Amino acid sequence: MLLNKDVPTPSGYYSPQKEILLDYQGRPVLYTVSDAVIESSCCGVADYCSVQVPGYVLGWRVEQSTDGLPISLVEPITDEAVRDAICKVIKSNERVVLAEFW
């Protein structure tokens, strides 16, 4: 993922701003913070900050894509109680409206 580069979506775009490694109960959790903009939808326009949580980091930047971007190995977080707890920690540190888990 390229930071500070707009990624088009059907109704606007989002721009990843930073990658964070969060220590949660002794395990590193990767999340990215993005600014999102809705430019055209049935409900109007908006902008907000969102977070994507790929999961627990099993290997940090262990490979590179064909474009030269780093690839990390992650384990998705499937436990809803853990997701809720991580979301609370993230929301206490970031100004996010939406948190999505892979």
C-alpha positions as CSV (number, residue, x, y, z in Angstrom):
1,M,0.0,0.0,0.0
2,L,1.3,3.4,-0.9
3,L,0.9,6.0,1.7
4,N,-0.5,9.5,0.8
5,K,-1.7,8.2,-2.6
6,D,-5.4,8.4,-3.5
7,V,-7.1,5.1,-4.2
8,P,-10.3,5.4,-6.3
9,T,-13.6,3.9,-5.1
10,P,-17.0,3.8,-6.8
11,S,-18.2,6.9,-4.9
12,G,-15.0,8.8,-4.2
13,Y,-11.5,7.8,-2.9
14,Y,-9.5,7.1,0.2
15,S,-5.9,8.0,0.9
16,P,-3.9,5.8,3.3
17,Q,-2.0,8.1,5.7
18,K,0.0,5.8,8.0
19,E,0.6,2.2,9.0
20,I,0.6,1.4,12.7
21,L,1.9,-1.7,14.6
22,L,-0.2,-1.9,17.8
23,D,0.9,-4.2,20.6
24,Y,-2.2,-6.0,21.8
25,Q,-1.7,-8.6,24.5
26,G,1.9,-9.2,23.4
27,R,1.0,-9.6,19.7
28,P,1.6,-7.0,17.0
29,V,-1.6,-5.9,15.2
30,L,-1.2,-4.1,11.9
31,Y,-3.7,-1.3,11.0
32,T,-3.7,1.5,8.5
33,V,-5.4,4.9,8.9
34,S,-6.9,6.5,5.8
35,D,-8.8,9.7,5.0
36,A,-11.9,8.8,2.9
37,V,-13.9,11.1,0.7
38,I,-17.4,10.3,-0.7
39,E,-17.9,12.6,-3.7
40,S,-21.0,11.1,-5.2
41,S,-23.6,8.9,-3.6
42,C,-27.4,8.9,-3.2
43,C,-27.0,10.3,0.3
44,G,-24.7,13.2,-0.5
45,V,-21.0,13.9,0.2
46,A,-18.8,13.3,3.2
47,D,-15.3,12.9,4.4
48,Y,-14.1,10.8,7.4
49,C,-11.1,8.9,8.8
50,S,-11.2,5.1,8.6
51,V,-9.0,2.2,9.7
52,Q,-8.3,-1.1,8.1
53,V,-7.0,-3.9,10.3
54,P,-5.4,-6.8,8.3
55,G,-4.7,-8.7,11.5
56,Y,-1.9,-10.0,13.7
57,V,1.6,-9.6,12.1
58,L,3.3,-13.0,11.6
59,G,6.1,-11.6,9.5
60,W,6.8,-7.8,9.0
61,R,7.8,-6.8,5.4
62,V,9.2,-10.3,4.6
63,E,8.8,-9.9,0.8
64,Q,8.3,-7.4,-1.9
65,S,5.6,-7.2,-4.6
66,T,6.6,-6.9,-8.3
67,D,6.1,-3.1,-7.8
68,G,8.7,-3.1,-5.0
69,L,6.1,-2.6,-2.2
70,P,6.7,-4.4,1.1
71,I,4.5,-7.5,1.9
72,S,3.8,-8.6,5.5
73,L,2.3,-11.8,6.5
74,V,-0.8,-11.4,8.7
75,E,-3.3,-13.6,10.5
76,P,-6.9,-12.2,10.3
77,I,-8.5,-11.5,13.7
78,T,-11.8,-13.5,13.8
79,D,-12.8,-13.4,17.5
80,E,-15.5,-10.7,17.8
81,A,-14.6,-9.9,21.4
82,V,-10.9,-9.3,20.5
83,R,-12.0,-7.2,17.5
84,D,-14.2,-5.0,19.7
85,A,-11.3,-4.6,22.3
86,I,-8.8,-3.7,19.5
87,C,-11.3,-1.3,18.0
88,K,-11.7,0.5,21.3
89,V,-7.9,0.9,21.6
90,I,-7.6,2.2,18.1
91,K,-10.5,4.7,18.6
92,S,-8.8,6.0,21.7
93,N,-5.7,6.7,19.7
94,E,-7.1,7.8,16.3
95,R,-10.0,10.0,15.1
96,V,-11.7,7.2,13.3
97,V,-15.4,6.7,12.4
98,L,-15.1,3.3,10.8
99,A,-12.9,0.3,11.5
100,E,-12.8,-2.6,9.1
101,F,-11.2,-6.0,9.9
102,W,-10.0,-8.4,7.1
